Amino acid sequence: MKPVSIAPTAVEHPGLRGAYLVLLALVGLGFLAGIGWAVSRQARPPRVVVMATGPDGGAYAAYGVRYRQILAREGLEVRLRPTAGDVENLALLRDPRSGVAVALLQAGTTSAQESHELVSLGTVFLQAVWIFRRGEPQGRVFAGPRVSFGPEGSGTRAMMMRLLRLLGTEARSYAPLALRPDVAAEELLAGRIDGMALVAAWESPLVQRLVAAPDISVLSFARADAFVALEPTLQKLVLPAGVGDLARNRPPHDVTLLATKTSLVVRDDLSSAVQYLLLDAASEIHGGPGIFQKAGQFPAAEGVDVPLGEEARRFYKSGRPFLNRHLPYWMAVPVERLIIVLVPFIGIAVPLLRGVPGIYRSIMQRRIVRLYRELKRIESELEARPPGSDTADLERRAADLESRANHLRVPLSFSRWLYTLKQHIRLVRARLGEA
């Protein structure tokens, strides 16, 4: 007797539901493992960052306040740390123990080799080199030796040392004071010093006040092209006559200035989510038109002293990532990491879940076919024996096979195949009885 061909269809059985539950549990465990991996791979973005600015009253300090206000809307607290200027900003950024993660730096302050732990988020504005003096001295930068180049550690002092070195002996003619910009301006206006230098943006209230002052003149760099050729981080600008006070025509003539670009610089281990927030804020703060810039000129994808960071490259290419635009910043990065983990995991899990019914059907089919195989062996042995032979052993095996069939649990869709098996077992037992 040949076994019946079995072609079962749908499966509904508590065992199948159990298999589903097991696989769902495995999927859940994998999901939790993915979350753990994502969190471990990416530290939770900070809720507080420290930004080094500059002296009180300067452009850096004013911009720092704006960054703090904008990022507060996103739930990120920015703590401002006043400094003497760019040199101190750099020292704090490079020191991981300082806690400073963000700062503004003028071009020429460092290099990629010196500051490998820093990355740029782009250039954000221009700062001119302003040399204010009393009167119109002839043949010298300043009318006298009483001048201020800003505090030690300031970008102004570092810039003036670079420029004066290019002038040779000129640098030895001064013993520069180290006054804060606001103090130096008051001393200059009162006539107690002969001049002061300041590296600052035109938007600085201090700069605009001094440009409009009737007794103060602004040095025009007659050989600006030569300075730019010797110091490639500089560029030439022209301050139009009358821009400080059109009614009194201050300054009375166009002034040729030297300028340097300022970059927003961060430590390379700063959370990418925070870097995107800073880039968004920079676009809002520095993206408008100005006396020396066009709308949209800044922030710019430039790495002047240190290379442009990877997050900055992505931002300038395609803007803020989708998740960073629609989720709180502290959630965006872990979710992104989780997606990276779960996409391939789901790609594996879904086919496995879809394959469970087929696997279960195969298991049920093999259980019935296995009994058919034993039944076929009993029938084959019966046919091979001579008539009248003892078949008691075959009868015991057939009875045992029938008992196993009676206790076999299969889904309802397999019941007809099981009942067919039982009928075939009874037919074989009947033949054994007749033998």
C-alpha positions as CSV (number, residue, x, y, z in Angstrom):
1,M,0.0,0.0,0.0
2,K,1.4,3.4,-1.0
3,P,1.3,6.3,1.5
4,V,-1.2,9.0,0.8
5,S,0.2,12.2,-0.6
6,I,0.0,15.0,1.9
7,A,-0.5,18.7,0.9
8,P,-1.7,20.6,4.0
9,T,-3.0,24.1,3.8
10,A,-3.5,26.7,6.5
11,V,-2.2,26.1,10.1
12,E,-4.0,27.0,13.3
13,H,-2.7,25.4,16.4
14,P,-1.6,26.4,19.9
15,G,1.9,25.1,19.0
16,L,2.1,27.5,16.1
17,R,1.1,30.4,18.3
18,G,3.8,29.4,20.7
19,A,6.3,29.4,17.9
20,Y,5.2,32.9,16.9
21,L,5.5,34.0,20.5
22,V,9.0,32.7,20.8
23,L,10.1,34.4,17.6
24,L,8.4,37.7,18.7
25,A,10.3,37.4,22.0
26,L,13.5,37.0,20.1
27,V,12.7,40.0,17.9
28,G,11.9,42.0,21.1
29,L,15.2,41.0,22.6
30,G,17.0,42.0,19.5
31,F,15.2,45.3,19.5
32,L,16.3,46.0,23.1
33,A,19.8,44.9,22.2
34,G,19.8,47.4,19.4
35,I,18.7,50.2,21.7
36,G,21.5,49.3,24.1
37,W,24.1,49.2,21.3
38,A,22.9,52.5,19.9
39,V,23.1,54.2,23.3
40,S,26.5,52.7,24.1
41,R,27.9,53.8,20.8
42,Q,26.7,57.3,21.1
43,A,26.7,59.1,24.4
44,R,23.6,61.1,25.2
45,P,24.0,64.6,23.9
46,P,24.8,67.1,26.7
47,R,22.2,69.5,28.0
48,V,24.8,72.1,28.8
49,V,27.7,73.3,26.7
50,V,30.3,76.0,27.6
51,M,31.3,78.6,25.0
52,A,34.4,80.7,25.3
53,T,33.6,84.2,24.0
54,G,35.9,87.1,24.6
55,P,36.2,90.3,26.7
56,D,32.9,91.9,27.9
57,G,31.6,94.4,25.5
58,G,33.3,92.8,22.5
59,A,31.7,91.3,19.4
60,Y,32.4,87.7,20.6
61,A,30.5,88.4,23.8
62,A,27.6,89.9,22.0
63,Y,27.4,86.9,19.6
64,G,27.7,84.5,22.5
65,V,24.5,86.0,24.0
66,R,22.7,85.4,20.8
67,Y,23.9,81.8,20.6
68,R,22.7,81.3,24.1
69,Q,19.2,82.7,23.4
70,I,18.7,80.7,20.2
71,L,19.9,77.4,21.6
72,A,17.8,77.9,24.7
73,R,14.7,77.4,22.4
74,E,16.0,73.9,21.7
75,G,16.5,73.1,25.4
76,L,20.3,73.4,25.3
77,E,21.8,75.6,27.9
78,V,24.9,77.6,26.7
79,R,27.1,78.9,29.4
80,L,29.3,81.8,28.3
81,R,32.9,82.1,29.6
82,P,34.4,85.5,29.1
83,T,38.1,85.4,28.0
84,A,40.8,87.8,27.0
85,G,40.2,86.8,23.3
86,D,41.2,84.3,20.7
87,V,44.5,83.0,22.2
88,E,42.8,82.2,25.5
89,N,39.8,80.7,23.6
90,L,42.1,78.3,21.8
91,A,43.9,77.3,25.0
92,L,40.6,76.5,26.6
93,L,39.3,74.6,23.6
94,R,42.4,72.4,23.5
95,D,42.3,71.6,27.2
96,P,39.7,68.9,27.8
97,R,39.6,69.7,31.5
98,S,38.4,73.3,30.9
99,G,34.9,72.2,30.0
100,V,34.9,74.6,27.0
101,A,33.5,72.9,23.8
102,V,32.7,75.9,21.6
103,A,34.5,79.1,20.7
104,L,35.0,81.8,18.1
105,L,38.6,82.0,16.6
106,Q,40.0,84.4,14.1
107,A,42.0,83.0,11.2
108,G,45.7,82.5,11.9
109,T,45.3,81.6,15.5
110,T,46.3,77.9,15.2
111,S,46.8,75.1,12.6
112,A,45.4,71.6,12.0
113,Q,48.8,70.1,13.2
114,E,48.7,72.1,16.5
115,S,45.0,71.5,17.2
116,H,44.1,68.1,15.8
117,E,41.4,67.7,18.5
118,L,39.4,70.7,17.0
119,V,37.2,71.0,13.9
120,S,35.6,74.0,12.3
121,L,31.9,74.5,11.7
122,G,32.7,77.1,9.1
123,T,33.6,80.8,8.9
124,V,30.9,83.0,10.3
125,F,31.9,86.6,9.9
126,L,34.7,89.0,9.0
127,Q,36.7,91.0,11.6
128,A,38.6,94.1,10.5
129,V,41.9,95.2,12.0
130,W,41.0,98.6,13.4
131,I,43.8,101.0,14.4
132,F,42.4,104.1,16.0
133,R,44.6,107.1,16.8
134,R,44.3,110.7,17.7
135,G,45.0,113.2,14.9
136,E,46.7,112.4,11.6
137,P,50.3,111.4,12.4
138,Q,52.8,111.4,9.6
139,G,55.2,108.5,9.0
140,R,54.1,106.4,12.0
141,V,51.2,104.2,12.8
142,F,50.5,106.0,16.0
143,A,51.2,109.6,17.2
144,G,53.0,108.4,20.3
145,P,54.1,105.4,22.2
146,R,51.1,105.1,24.5
147,V,49.0,102.5,22.7
148,S,47.0,99.5,23.7
149,F,47.0,96.2,21.8
150,G,44.5,94.5,24.0
151,P,45.0,92.0,26.9
152,E,47.5,89.2,26.8
153,G,45.8,86.2,25.2
154,S,43.6,88.4,23.0
155,G,43.4,88.0,19.2
156,T,44.0,91.7,18.8
157,R,47.4,91.5,20.4
158,A,48.4,88.4,18.5
159,M,47.3,90.0,15.2
160,M,49.3,93.3,15.9
161,M,52.4,91.3,16.7
162,R,52.1,89.6,13.4
163,L,51.6,92.8,11.5
164,L,54.3,94.7,13.3
165,R,56.8,91.9,12.7
166,L,56.1,92.4,9.0
167,L,57.1,96.1,9.4
168,G,60.5,95.3,10.9
169,T,61.8,97.8,13.4
170,E,58.4,99.3,13.9
171,A,57.5,96.6,16.5
172,R,60.4,97.8,18.8
173,S,59.0,101.4,18.9
174,Y,56.1,100.5,21.2
175,A,55.6,99.1,24.7
176,P,51.9,98.3,24.2
177,L,49.5,98.5,27.0
178,A,47.2,95.5,27.8
179,L,43.9,97.3,28.3
180,R,40.5,95.8,27.7
181,P,38.9,97.2,24.5
182,D,36.2,99.2,26.4
183,V,38.8,100.6,28.8
184,A,41.2,101.5,25.9
185,A,38.4,103.2,24.0
186,E,37.6,105.5,27.0
187,E,41.3,106.3,27.5
188,L,41.7,107.1,23.8
189,L,38.6,109.4,23.8
190,A,39.9,111.1,26.9
191,G,43.3,111.7,25.3
192,R,45.2,109.7,27.9
193,I,46.6,107.2,25.3
194,D,47.7,107.8,21.7
195,G,46.0,104.9,20.0
196,M,44.6,101.5,20.2
197,A,44.2,98.4,18.0
198,L,41.1,96.3,17.9
199,V,40.2,93.2,15.8
200,A,36.4,93.3,15.6
201,A,33.4,93.2,13.4
202,W,31.8,96.4,12.2
203,E,28.7,95.4,14.2
204,S,30.6,96.0,17.4
205,P,29.1,99.1,19.1
206,L,32.6,100.1,20.3
207,V,33.9,100.2,16.7
208,Q,31.0,102.3,15.5
209,R,31.5,104.7,18.3
210,L,35.1,105.2,17.6
211,V,34.6,105.5,13.8
212,A,32.1,108.3,14.4
213,A,34.2,110.2,17.0
214,P,35.4,113.5,15.6
215,D,38.8,113.5,17.2
216,I,39.7,109.9,16.3
217,S,41.0,108.7,12.9
218,V,41.1,105.2,11.5
219,L,44.4,104.0,9.9
220,S,44.1,103.2,6.2
221,F,46.5,100.5,5.2
222,A,48.2,102.0,2.1
223,R,50.0,98.7,1.4
224,A,47.1,96.4,2.1
225,D,47.8,94.2,-0.9
226,A,51.3,93.5,0.3
227,F,50.1,92.5,3.7
228,V,47.5,90.1,2.1
229,A,50.3,88.6,-0.1
230,L,52.5,88.0,3.0
231,E,49.6,86.9,5.3
232,P,47.2,84.8,3.2
233,T,44.7,84.6,6.0
234,L,44.0,88.4,5.6
235,Q,41.9,90.1,3.0
236,K,41.4,93.7,2.0
237,L,38.2,95.7,2.8
238,V,37.1,99.2,2.1
239,L,35.2,101.2,4.7
240,P,33.2,103.8,2.8
241,A,33.5,107.5,3.7
242,G,30.6,108.8,5.9
243,V,29.4,105.3,6.9
244,G,30.1,106.1,10.6
245,D,28.2,109.4,10.6
246,L,26.9,110.5,7.3
247,A,25.9,114.0,8.5
248,R,29.4,114.8,9.8
249,N,31.1,112.6,7.1
250,R,32.9,110.3,9.5
251,P,35.2,108.9,8.3
252,P,36.0,111.7,5.9
253,H,37.5,109.4,3.2
254,D,37.4,105.8,2.2
255,V,39.5,103.7,4.6
256,T,41.4,100.6,3.4
257,L,41.3,97.9,6.1
258,L,42.7,94.5,6.6
259,A,40.3,91.8,7.8
260,T,40.4,88.2,8.9
261,K,37.7,85.6,8.9
262,T,36.3,84.2,12.1
263,S,35.4,80.6,12.5
264,L,33.1,78.8,14.9
265,V,35.3,76.0,16.3
266,V,34.4,73.0,18.4
267,R,36.1,70.0,19.9
268,D,35.7,67.0,17.6
269,D,34.1,64.9,20.4
270,L,31.2,67.3,20.8
271,S,27.9,65.6,20.1
272,S,26.8,65.8,16.4
273,A,23.3,66.8,17.5
274,V,24.8,69.9,19.3
275,Q,26.9,70.7,16.3
276,Y,23.8,70.8,14.1
277,L,22.2,73.1,16.6
278,L,25.2,75.4,16.5
279,L,25.2,75.4,12.7
280,D,21.5,76.3,12.6
281,A,22.1,79.1,15.1
282,A,25.0,80.4,13.0
283,S,22.8,80.6,10.0
284,E,20.3,82.6,11.9
285,I,22.9,84.9,13.5
286,H,25.4,85.5,10.7
287,G,23.3,84.8,7.5
288,G,22.0,88.4,7.0
289,P,23.7,91.2,4.9
290,G,26.3,93.5,6.5
291,I,28.6,96.3,5.5
292,F,31.3,93.8,4.4
293,Q,29.1,90.8,3.5
294,K,26.2,89.8,1.3
295,A,23.1,87.9,2.6
296,G,23.9,84.2,2.7
297,Q,27.6,84.6,2.5
298,F,28.0,83.3,6.1
299,P,28.2,80.8,7.6
300,A,30.5,79.4,4.9
301,A,31.9,75.9,4.4
302,E,35.5,76.9,5.1
303,G,38.0,75.3,7.3
304,V,40.7,78.0,7.7
305,D,42.9,77.0,10.6
306,V,41.4,73.6,11.3
307,P,39.5,71.3,8.9
308,L,35.8,71.4,8.4
309,G,34.0,68.8,10.6
310,E,32.0,66.0,9.1
311,E,28.7,67.2,10.5
312,A,29.4,70.7,9.0
313,R,30.1,69.1,5.6
314,R,26.7,67.4,5.7
315,F,25.0,70.5,6.9
316,Y,26.3,72.7,4.1
317,K,25.6,70.0,1.5
318,S,22.0,69.0,2.5
319,G,21.0,70.9,5.6
320,R,20.1,69.6,9.0
321,P,19.2,65.9,8.9
322,F,15.6,64.8,8.9
323,L,15.6,63.4,12.5
324,N,17.4,66.5,13.8
325,R,14.7,68.7,12.3
326,H,11.7,66.7,13.8
327,L,13.0,65.4,17.1
328,P,14.5,67.0,20.2
329,Y,18.2,67.2,19.7
330,W,19.0,64.9,22.6
331,M,16.8,62.1,21.0
332,A,17.9,62.5,17.3
333,V,21.3,60.8,17.5
334,P,20.2,57.7,19.5
335,V,17.2,57.2,17.2
336,E,19.5,57.5,14.1
337,R,21.8,54.9,15.6
338,L,18.9,52.7,16.4
339,I,17.6,52.8,12.9
340,I,21.0,51.8,11.6
341,V,20.8,48.7,13.8
342,L,17.2,47.8,13.2
343,V,16.9,48.1,9.5
344,P,19.1,45.0,8.8
345,F,17.7,43.3,11.8
346,I,14.1,43.8,10.5
347,G,15.3,42.6,7.1
348,I,16.2,39.3,8.7
349,A,13.4,39.0,11.2
350,V,10.5,39.6,8.8
351,P,11.3,36.7,6.4
352,L,11.9,34.5,9.5
353,L,8.4,35.3,10.8
354,R,6.8,34.7,7.5
355,G,8.5,31.4,7.2
356,V,7.2,30.1,10.5
357,P,3.9,28.6,9.1
358,G,5.8,26.8,6.4
359,I,8.3,25.4,8.9
360,Y,5.5,24.2,11.1
361,R,3.7,22.6,8.2
362,S,6.8,20.7,7.3
363,I,7.2,19.5,10.9
364,M,3.6,18.2,11.0
365,Q,3.9,16.6,7.6
366,R,7.1,14.7,8.7
367,R,5.3,13.4,11.8
368,I,2.6,11.8,9.7
369,V,4.9,10.6,6.9
370,R,7.1,9.0,9.5
371,L,4.2,6.8,10.7
372,Y,3.3,6.0,7.1
373,R,6.9,4.9,6.5
374,E,6.7,2.5,9.5
375,L,3.3,1.2,8.2
376,K,4.8,0.6,4.8
377,R,7.7,-1.5,6.3
378,I,5.1,-3.6,8.2
379,E,3.2,-4.2,5.0
380,S,6.3,-5.0,3.0
381,E,7.5,-7.6,5.6
382,L,4.0,-9.2,5.6
383,E,4.2,-9.6,1.8
384,A,7.7,-11.1,2.0
385,R,6.7,-13.9,4.4
386,P,5.4,-17.2,3.2
387,P,1.7,-17.9,3.6
388,G,0.9,-19.3,7.1
389,S,3.9,-17.7,8.8
390,D,3.7,-16.3,12.3
391,T,2.8,-12.6,12.2
392,A,2.4,-11.9,15.9
393,D,5.4,-9.6,15.9
394,L,4.0,-7.6,13.0
395,E,0.6,-7.4,14.8
396,R,2.3,-5.9,17.9
397,R,4.1,-3.4,15.8
398,A,0.9,-2.4,14.0
399,A,-1.0,-2.1,17.3
400,D,1.8,0.1,18.6
401,L,1.6,2.2,15.5
402,E,-2.1,2.6,15.8
403,S,-1.7,3.7,19.4
404,R,0.8,6.3,18.4
405,A,-1.5,7.6,15.6
406,N,-4.3,7.9,18.1
407,H,-2.2,10.0,20.4
408,L,-0.7,12.2,17.7
409,R,-1.6,15.8,18.0
410,V,-1.9,17.8,14.7
411,P,-3.6,21.0,13.6
412,L,-7.2,20.8,12.4
413,S,-6.1,21.2,8.8
414,F,-4.2,18.0,9.1
415,S,-7.0,16.0,10.7
416,R,-8.2,14.4,7.4
417,W,-4.7,13.1,6.7
418,L,-4.4,11.7,10.2
419,Y,-7.8,10.0,9.9
420,T,-6.7,8.5,6.5
421,L,-3.6,7.2,8.2
422,K,-5.7,5.5,10.9
423,Q,-7.9,3.9,8.3
424,H,-4.8,2.5,6.5
425,I,-3.4,1.2,9.7
426,R,-6.7,-0.7,10.3
427,L,-6.6,-2.1,6.8
428,V,-3.1,-3.5,7.4
429,R,-4.1,-4.9,10.8
430,A,-7.1,-6.6,9.1
431,R,-4.7,-8.2,6.6
432,L,-2.5,-9.4,9.5
433,G,-5.5,-10.9,11.1
434,E,-6.4,-12.8,8.0
435,A,-2.9,-14.1,7.6
